Amino acid sequence: MPEVNGAHIHGPPYPLKRNGSCLCCGTPVYRVIEVWQDGPLEGTPRRVGKQLDVGTQVTFQMSDGSEADVSFCIDCAPAVRPAHYRTIWEACLDREALGLRLAGRSANERTAAMARGLKLFPVARVRRRRESEEPGMLMVDRRG
């Protein structure tokens, strides 16, 4: 995908979406608590903590009316356009598939979960949110 206002919305720069990082550029957007010690995700965040100042969550309305939050940095989030939604959702599904495999889910469970995910797609960007000063609370993100 082309650059938009200097942002490089093109999907994950890694083979897979990284936990706690901007989906677009890979910038860490959450404090890393623990990293994977082995396997295909070795050295990448396994558990994350508080959102960093450069992070934001973009909430998408899905085709079934549900909502899905995806992490971006505040530089990339404003450049997300409807043309990017498919690539964003595919990156999320790829990461979910790996997570299910690493969790030891059966092939049938993984297939069923992916079938449900493939039936959905983002139809609109609803809002951007970030963590507030109060632990566990989110607020509308008006930065950028």
N, C-alpha and C positions, 0 to 999 in steps of 0.2 A: 504494500500500500504506500501511497505517496506521503511525504511529510506534510503536515498541516500546521501552519503557524510555528514552524520550527520543532514541533513535536513529531516523534517518529512512531506513529501508530502502525505497527506492522505485525503484531502478534509477538509471541515470546521470542527473545533472541537466543534462548536456550532450547535444547531438544524438547523441553517440557516446562510448563508453568511452574515457577518456584514459589513455595509456601512463603508468605510474609514479604513478598516482593512485588513491585509494579509489574503487571502482566505485560506491559509494553516494553519497557526498557530494562527491567530487572533490578532497578534501584531498590534497596531494602526499605520497606515502609513500616516494618514492625521490628521491635527489639527481639533478637534471637535468644531463646532460652536454651535450646538444645539442637544439635545438628545430627543428621544421620551419620552413623559410624561406618556403615558398609552398604553394599548393594548399589542399585542404579542411582540412588539419590545421595550417595556418600558425599559429605561435606556441605550439603544444602540444609536449610532450616527444617527441623522436624517439629519443634514446638516454638511458638512465638508468644511474646508478651504484649506490652503496651505499644500502641501505634506511635510511630515517630512523627515529628512535625512535618515531614515531607510527604506523609501518606494521607490517602483519602479512600473512601469506599464509594464506588459508583453503584447505585441500585438500579437494576433493570427490571422492567415489568416483563414477565414471560408470557408466552402464548396462551397459557392456561389461567392467567390472572395472578399467579404467584409472583414472588419477587426473588431476585438473586443478587447478592452483593459480590462485587469483584474489586480487588485492591489495585489501585494505581498510585503513582506519585502525583503531586499537584501540578507538575508540568505537563504530564501526558493526559490527565483526566479531561481537561477542557477540550481537547482535540478529538475525543471519541465521537464518531459520527455513525449513523445507521449503516453505512457501508462497511463498518468494522465489526458489527455485531456478530456476524457468522463466525469470523475468525476468532473473536473473543470467546464465544461459546464453545467452539471446537477445542480451543486450548484448555478450557475448564473441564470438558469431558475427557480429554486425553489424560489430564492429571487425576481425575476421579477414577478412571480405569486402572491406572497404575496403583493408586491408593488401595483400591479393592483387591488387587492382586497381591500387594505387599501385606495386606491384612489377612491373607489366607482364605479369601472368599472362594467358593467353588466356581467353576466355569459357568454353571447355570445361574448362580447369583449375579456374577459379573455381567453376563449377557442380558439378564432381565433389567439390571440397573442401567446399563447403557441404552437399552431399547427405550426405557422411560425417558432418559436424557435426550435421546435423538428425536423424540416426539415434541420436545419443547424447543423454543427459540426465543431470543429477546425481541420484543416488538417496540420498546420505548425505553429511554433513559428517564428514570423518575426523579432522582436526586443524587447529590453527593453528601456523604456524611463523614465525620471524623469523631474520634474519641474526645469527650469533654474532660474537664479537670476532675470531675467526679468519676471514680472507678466504675467501669462497666456501663457507662452512659454514652450515648451517641448524640451528636447534634448536627444540624444542617451545616455543611461546609460551604462558606461563601467566598473562600480564597480562590484566586485565579481567575 
